């Protein structure tokens, strides 16, 4: 009986030690482990626990620039700085827009080199995608890239771990505008307005059919509710944080 109890206690202690070690190592590389049942997983940052009413709006850039100027104008008029995630082939095709977005004071992250399902890639393939896609941005802006959003929101432990080891913060979202589905501008706006909370990361796309029309409504309404827009790099914690199972980043207590 005592042997069984001792083994149970020892197992609990060893599990706790393993979790602490895994979490500590992941934390300092920019990721954080959480437990799903008995399985540890590395998660990207979906949102951030904030007392202040801060939110971040982000735009993924992979196809075209048809509505990008209108989005930039709406952000300028609303005095909002956003985060733009660019695929390498987009940045290489439209360097003038990379420059325009950067010079407007916005933050730029990588959205991969090829817009592939990167969870299917090896660690070396992931590193290459991150390196070349970031370089395409840096070549234009002269600034280092530290944020990465996986294409399709697709990831696994290998992707998050490798990105973290390379110095990137892996970013998801907790408010999906679904603008890529060509919803009406009012439907897009209401999805964002109703979903936003302190520390939310909003997902939009630079070439959504009605995105540019929705952006001014989102900015004005959320500002009237007391929210302030900041780039993702200003929203996230860089140290002394933990992550819950929803991917919400919280300050360590």
Secondary structure, DSSP 4 states (H G I P E B T S, - for coil): -HHHHHHHHHHHHHHHHHHHHHHHHHHTTT-EEEEETTEEEEE-B-EE--SS-EEEEEEEE-S--TTHHHHHHHHHHTT---EEEE-HHHHHH-HHHHHHHHHTT-EEEE--SS---GGGS-HHHHHHHHHHHHHHHHHHH-----EE--GGG---HHHHHHHHHTTPEEB--SEE--GGGT--HHHHHHHHHHH--TTEEEEEETT-TTHHHHHHHHHHHHHHTT-EE--HHHHS-SSSEEE-TT-EEEE--
